[in-house]
């Protein structure tokens, strides 16, 4: 049987220090305590660990490989993130590996295993699930991770995301100001914090505005186009809502397909300013996420994390804005 190659985590365990401290010693940091440095060097010898030359080249200004992992290969929002990160990486002489997990936890775990095997220098990750994504294959290997768009519960990791509670509140205020009083919201699975926070902010804002909103106002989909269609059909059949906020872009497209052919149906407020939202009739109002700013902040944060692995993790929340078009005009 082939023996497992020693990892930076094996060295950390043998030395009784963190993997970040091991990384600093291996990369020549002069601020590490001499005794800790001696223990790390001894552990490297004892375990037979071979430092990753690729990762070391990053910190010394050479070419490195970073990975961008997204959950949906067809979602324009994630494609924009990948494109922007690739553009930034080229200016820093880094190569980019792109992987898609298709919202599947098992595929996500296998992706992490492969990235560890390739010894990438850092990972920008849009996780599959806020509660169940397991980052330990990456963190145990000492690979810096920055979460983009979605956080992972309990993870001590840098995060760059939209302020989703605020996005939902903006959506509610926009619709209320235009005279609507019977709202509905289409969210994803309850474990997906992004759409859940948007829905929570939306419903809370309506209640604060004095509108009685019951549990029937919340409908759920699976983030894909067909579930948006199904939820919109339910709204039409029930006939209660005069407006609907859809908390992700692909469900927004599905809802639009149904509602555009329903005179007198609910006003539609979508998520993300995709090209189609401007080209269709009626043009669709959106809650626009700052995708370029998110990508730039995430790439910058990953570079800082790789250069300074011992810094405390931080969270950056960016603000969305409502772009008004025909679909939410007062009736």
C-alpha positions in Angstrom: 0.0 0.0 0.0 1.3 3.5 -0.9 2.0 5.6 2.2 0.3 8.9 2.6 2.4 12.0 1.9 3.0 14.0 5.1 1.1 17.3 5.2 1.6 20.6 6.9 -1.0 19.5 9.5 1.2 16.5 10.4 4.1 18.8 11.0 1.8 21.1 13.1 0.6 18.2 15.3 4.2 16.9 15.8 5.4 20.3 16.8 2.4 21.2 18.9 1.7 24.4 16.9 -0.8 25.7 14.4 -0.5 25.0 10.7 -0.2 28.8 10.2 2.9 28.8 12.4 4.4 26.0 10.4 3.7 27.9 7.2 5.5 31.0 8.5 8.6 29.0 9.6 8.8 27.2 6.3 8.5 30.5 4.4 11.3 32.2 6.4 9.4 34.5 8.7 11.7 36.1 11.2 9.0 37.0 13.8 8.4 33.4 15.0 9.6 32.5 18.5 13.0 30.7 18.3 11.8 27.8 20.3 8.7 27.4 18.2 10.8 27.6 15.0 13.1 24.9 16.3 10.2 22.6 17.1 8.8 23.1 13.6 12.1 22.4 11.9 12.5 19.3 14.0 9.0 18.1 13.1 9.6 18.7 9.4 12.6 16.3 9.7 10.7 13.8 11.8 7.7 13.6 9.5 9.5 13.8 6.2 7.4 16.7 5.1 8.4 18.3 1.8 7.3 22.0 1.6 5.2 22.9 -1.4 7.4 24.9 -3.8 4.3 26.3 -5.6 2.9 27.8 -2.4 6.3 29.2 -1.5 6.7 30.9 -4.8 3.5 32.9 -4.1 4.9 34.5 -1.0 8.2 35.2 -2.7 6.5 37.0 -5.6 6.5 34.1 -8.2 3.7 32.5 -10.1 1.2 30.5 -8.1 -2.1 28.7 -8.6 -5.3 29.8 -6.9 -8.6 28.1 -7.2 -12.1 29.5 -7.6 -14.9 27.1 -6.6 -18.4 28.0 -7.5 -21.7 26.0 -7.0 -23.3 26.6 -10.4 -21.6 26.5 -13.8 -24.6 28.3 -15.5 -25.3 31.1 -13.0 -24.2 34.5 -14.5 -23.5 35.9 -11.0 -20.8 33.3 -10.3 -19.5 33.5 -13.8 -18.9 37.2 -13.3 -17.0 36.5 -10.1 -14.8 34.0 -11.8 -14.1 36.4 -14.7 -13.2 39.3 -12.4 -10.9 37.1 -10.3 -9.2 35.8 -13.4 -8.6 39.4 -14.5 -7.1 40.3 -11.2 -5.0 37.2 -11.0 -3.4 37.9 -14.4 -2.1 41.3 -13.1 -0.5 39.5 -10.1 1.1 36.7 -12.3 -1.1 34.0 -10.7 -2.9 31.2 -12.6 -6.5 30.3 -11.8 -8.1 26.9 -11.6 -11.9 26.9 -11.8 -14.1 24.2 -10.3 -17.9 23.8 -10.1 -19.7 21.8 -7.4 -23.2 22.0 -8.9 -24.7 22.6 -5.4 -23.7 19.0 -4.5 -22.0 18.4 -1.1 -20.3 15.1 -2.2 -18.9 16.8 -5.3 -17.7 19.7 -3.2 -15.8 17.4 -0.9 -14.2 15.6 -3.8 -13.3 19.0 -5.3 -11.5 19.9 -2.0 -9.6 16.6 -2.1 -8.4 17.3 -5.6 -7.3 20.8 -4.8 -5.3 19.6 -1.9 -3.7 17.0 -4.2 -2.8 19.8 -6.6 -1.4 21.9 -3.7 -3.1 25.1 -4.8 -1.9 28.2 -3.0 -5.3 29.5 -2.0 -9.0 29.0 -2.6 -11.9 31.5 -3.2 -15.0 29.4 -2.4 -18.7 29.9 -2.8 -19.8 27.0 -0.5 -22.7 24.7 -1.3 -24.3 24.8 2.1 -24.0 27.3 5.0 -24.5 24.5 7.6 -23.0 21.4 6.0 -20.0 22.4 3.9 -16.9 20.9 5.5 -13.8 23.0 5.0 -11.4 20.8 6.9 -9.8 19.1 3.9 -8.5 22.6 2.9 -7.8 24.0 6.3 -6.1 20.9 7.5 -3.7 21.1 4.5 -2.9 24.7 5.4 -4.6 26.1 2.3 -5.9 29.6 2.9 -9.6 29.9 2.1 -11.8 33.0 1.6 -15.5 32.5 1.4 -17.4 34.5 -1.2 -21.1 35.3 -1.3 -21.9 32.6 1.3 -20.6 32.0 4.8 -20.2 28.6 6.6 -21.6 28.4 10.1 -18.8 28.2 12.7 -16.0 28.5 10.2 -13.0 30.7 11.3 -12.5 31.9 7.8 -12.5 35.2 5.9 -15.8 36.1 4.2 -16.7 38.6 1.5 -20.4 38.8 0.9 -23.4 41.0 0.3 -25.3 42.3 3.3 -28.3 40.1 2.6 -30.5 41.3 5.4 -30.1 44.8 4.2 -30.8 43.7 0.6 -34.1 42.2 1.8 -35.0 45.3 3.7 -34.3 47.5 0.6 -36.6 45.3 -1.4 -39.5 45.6 1.0 -39.1 49.4 1.2 -39.0 49.8 -2.5 -42.2 47.8 -3.0 -44.0 49.5 -0.1 -43.1 53.0 -1.4 -44.8 52.1 -4.7 -48.0 51.2 -3.0 -47.9 47.4 -2.8 -49.3 45.9 0.4 -49.6 42.1 -0.1 -46.0 40.9 -0.4 -44.6 37.4 -1.1 -41.0 36.2 -1.3 -39.4 33.2 -3.0 -36.3 31.9 -1.2 -34.0 28.9 -1.4 -33.5 26.1 1.1 -33.6 27.2 4.7 -30.0 26.1 5.2 -28.7 28.5 2.5 -27.9 31.7 4.5 -27.9 34.1 1.5 -31.5 33.7 0.4 -32.7 33.0 3.9 -31.3 36.3 5.1 -32.7 38.2 2.1 -36.2 36.7 2.9 -35.8 37.4 6.6 -34.9 41.0 6.0 -37.7 41.4 3.5 -40.4 40.0 5.8 -39.1 41.9 8.9 -39.2 45.2 7.1 -42.8 44.7 6.0 -43.8 44.0 9.6 -41.9 47.1 10.7 -43.9 49.1 8.1 -47.1 47.9 9.6 -48.1 45.3 7.1 -49.3 41.9 8.5 -47.2 39.2 6.8 -48.0 35.6 7.6 -46.0 32.4 6.9 -47.9 31.9 3.6 -45.9 34.8 2.2 -42.7 32.7 2.1 -42.3 30.2 -0.7 -39.3 28.1 -1.3 -37.4 26.9 -4.4 -34.1 25.2 -5.2 -32.3 28.1 -6.8 -33.1 26.9 -10.3 -35.3 28.3 -13.0 -38.1 25.7 -12.8 -38.6 26.2 -9.1 -39.1 29.9 -9.8 -41.8 29.0 -12.4 -43.5 26.7 -9.9 -43.5 29.3 -7.1 -44.9 31.9 -9.5 -47.7 29.6 -10.5 -48.6 29.0 -6.9 -48.8 32.8 -6.3 -51.1 33.2 -9.3 -53.3 30.3 -8.2 -53.6 31.6 -4.6 -54.2 35.2 -5.8 -53.2 36.8 -2.5 -49.9 38.6 -3.4 -49.7 41.9 -5.3 -45.9 41.8 -5.4 -43.1 39.3 -5.1 -39.4 39.5 -4.3 -37.3 36.6 -5.7 -34.0 36.1 -3.8 -31.8 34.6 -6.5 -31.3 35.3 -10.2 -32.3 32.0 -11.8 -35.5 31.6 -9.8 -36.2 35.3 -10.9 -36.0 34.3 -14.5 -38.4 31.4 -14.0 -40.9 33.6 -12.1 -40.7 36.2 -14.9 -41.6 33.7 -17.5 -44.9 32.9 -15.7 -45.8 36.4 -14.5 -45.3 38.2 -17.8 -48.2 36.4 -19.3 -50.5 37.0 -16.3 -52.2 40.5 -16.6 -52.9 41.8 -13.1 -50.4 39.4 -11.5 -47.9 40.3 -8.8 -45.2 43.0 -9.5 -41.8 41.3 -9.7 -38.6 42.4 -8.0 -35.7 40.2 -9.0 -32.1 39.6 -7.8 -29.0 40.5 -9.8 -28.9 42.8 -12.9 -28.5 40.1 -15.5 -28.7 41.1 -19.2 -32.2 39.6 -19.7 -33.7 41.8 -17.0 -33.0 44.9 -19.2 -34.0 43.4 -22.5 -37.4 41.8 -21.7 -40.8 43.6 -21.6 -41.6 44.7 -19.1 -38.0 45.4 -18.0 -37.4 43.9 -14.6 -36.6 45.8 -11.4 -33.7 44.2 -9.5 -31.8 44.2 -6.2 -28.3 44.4 -7.7 -25.4 42.9 -5.9 -21.9 44.6 -6.3 -20.3 41.6 -8.0 -17.1 43.4 -9.2 -16.5 45.0 -5.8 -17.1 41.6 -4.2 -14.6 39.9 -6.5 -12.0 42.5 -5.9 -12.4 42.5 -2.2 -12.2 38.7 -2.1 -9.1 38.5 -4.3 -7.4 41.1 -2.2 -8.4 39.3 1.1 -7.0 36.0 -0.2 -3.7 37.6 -1.1 -3.5 39.1 2.4 -4.4 35.8 4.0 -1.7 33.9 2.1 0.9 36.6 3.0 -0.2 36.8 6.7 -1.8 33.5 7.7 -1.8 34.4 11.4 -4.1 37.4 11.1 -7.6 37.2 12.6 -10.3 36.3 10.0 -12.5 39.2 8.9 -15.9 39.6 7.3 -16.6 42.2 4.7 -20.2 43.0 3.8 -21.0 45.0 0.8 -24.3 46.8 0.1 -26.8 46.1 -2.7 -28.9 48.7 -4.5 -32.4 48.6 -6.0 -32.5 49.4 -9.7 -36.1 50.4 -10.6 -37.7 49.4 -14.0 -41.1 48.7 -15.3 -42.0 45.5 -13.4 -42.5 47.4 -10.1 -44.2 50.5 -11.3 -47.3 51.3 -9.2 -50.5 49.6 -10.6 
